[in-house]
Structure formats: structure tokens, C-alpha cells
Amino acid sequence: MNNNIRPRLAVTLGDPAGIGPEVVLKALADPEVIQACEVTVVGSRSLLLETHTQLSRHPQVGETLADPQQLDILDVPVNRELGEIKTGTGNAASGAASFAYMKVAIEQTLAGEFQGIVTGPISKTEWKAAGYDYPGQTELLAEAAGVKRFGMLFVARSPHTGWTLRTLLATTHIPLSQVSTALTPELLTLKLDLLVECLRQDFGLEKARIAIAGLNPHSGENGQLGCEEKDWLIPWLEAERKRRPDLILEGPVSPDTLWVKPGQAWFGNAKSNIQNAADAYLALYHDQGLIPVKLMAFDRAVNTTIGLPFIRTSPDHGTAFDIAGKGIADASSMKAALLFAAEVVQQRKKPVPV
């Protein structure tokens, strides 16, 4: 494939009652995005036109919006009346619409029409109200693609230092009370395999340095504050070090200090700060990984699903129903998701390190 050809990406509107349509229109008005990729918007044409009209009434917003008439839009029929969808109020109709957008984007991508999907934010509550019981878009993508091995990776590039933060979650959308039983050596091996493959394929990192979090305070302190590390996490990590001699596997790192080096690399101005940070971080549960990610990179982090047969990225924020339609939504994360997806398409054209 000619490397000069712009990657073909599908971007879904997400829940049309939220800020998804707004951040899509704002991101697609950015010349950097247009130059980087060829984008098809997957959603309801009439809703996008209505959103553009509504937002254009706000002072200084109209100039920052792409004109829907100039966009490539894949108009998706939904099984609810579009009139039931009200900006700022998610309901079963908006949930059904966002689900329909996703299904079409996945089908078209698997058929070869697109090289990746950038998904707008959805509401899991509204999906359930519409009769679709999935923990999130990640699980729907994996099911539709027929894969059992997948992971949720968050990527962000620091505007201060240029350093790239990469955080993979071992467990995702489950209650905290279930984390310790869900974590097993087999699960961590699967996630580490995915992370290593991703670092090689999508970032060109052959000999990566990966930091792995402990579960308990002070990583259990030799069984005094929890036994998971002593009983299986440390033996598992020692076995992985022997199995992967080309990697540097640090850990289990006490969760309260794991994010000190990434924070210094993100905000610091010394070259040593970046050199001291790892290439990637494996967090054991949702908030352990995402609180620091959002603290550092809330407006620019990208959620990407690894393990799929195509590229999927998403802005790292929700539907924000409370500000939908007001013209104040920040499109930085959507822009970052589009640019990162395009970057990964180009990276995958290169020979993978062996």
C-alpha cells in the first residue's frame, strides 16, 4: 500500500444526545485531521445537520465546525423515531441510535471499507434501556470481530515533554469487589502478550520496558497487607522474566509510587525524567490505571482496543449530557483519537521488528 494514501477511518457519532456530534464536527474542522486521514462519519445525517445548525447559533462556535454538507456521511437507519432524541437527555432512542452506528461501522470495517474505527462516546445506561446489555463498546467490538483476546489500552502524548504514556488495564468494567478473584496468572499472561504485541506492531518497540502494578498497598508488604503478590503475582512475574529475556519487566510496583515516574516524564523538563519512565504500564484494575491517566491527560488521552483485526480508538471521555448542545465541549481527545488511529495505520505498514 502506498504510504502517501491517507488512512480510511470511520468515526461514529456516539450517543446523539451527548457531545459526540459536537466533538466530531469540531475535530473534522481541524486541517491537521483532514490532512492525516480520510474520514467517513457513521450516524444520522439529519441529526448531524441539526446539531450543526444548533451549535452555529453560539458565538464563535460556527467557525470551528465542519460543514456536514461537505462531509462523507454514511447515513444509518435506526429503529426508533429520531424525534425522540433530545440533546442533553439520553434515553432508549439515543441508545438505540448509537448502537446502530456502531454495528454499521463494524460491519463496514470488517468488509474492508475502513482501516479503523474511531468511536464517539456512548452511554451504557442508554444501551441497556434500548435492550443491548454490553459492558461497553470494547466488548461489542470484540464479539463482532470474533476475538477472545483483547485489551483496553490508553495512550497520550505529553504536550510538555513529548513523552508517550501507555497504560493497559488488566481488568476493566467490573466491581472492585470482583477484581481480586478476576485476576489470575493466566489473565495477566494474556494481557502482557497483547501489550508486547501492540508495542511491537503499533509503536515499533522491540525491547520494551514495562512496569506492572501491585494489587495491594505497598504491593502487599510480604503478605502483611494482602497475599496476592506473595502467593502468585511475584512468582508469575519471575516466570515471565525468564520467558521474555528481551523485555524489562518491573514490579510488582507499589500502586502508590507506580505513577511517580510517569508524572515526572509527563510534566518534567529534564531528559532524565523521560528516561526513567517505562514504555508501558500494566494496571490491574480500572481506577488504578485511569485515575492517573485522566489526571495527566484528560483532554488528550485516547482509548484504543488492542487485539482486534482492525484499529479502534476513542476519546477518553463520556457523553457529557450536561453540556451537550452548548458549544463548549472540548474536541481535543476526539482529534487525538483520529490522529492516533491514522498514525497506527501508517505504523502497521512498516515491517514489524523480529
Summary of the structure (lengths in Angstrom):
residues: 354
radius of gyration: 20.7
end to end distance: 21.2
largest distance: 63.5
contacts: 1233
relative contact order: 0.17
helix: 45%
strand: 16%
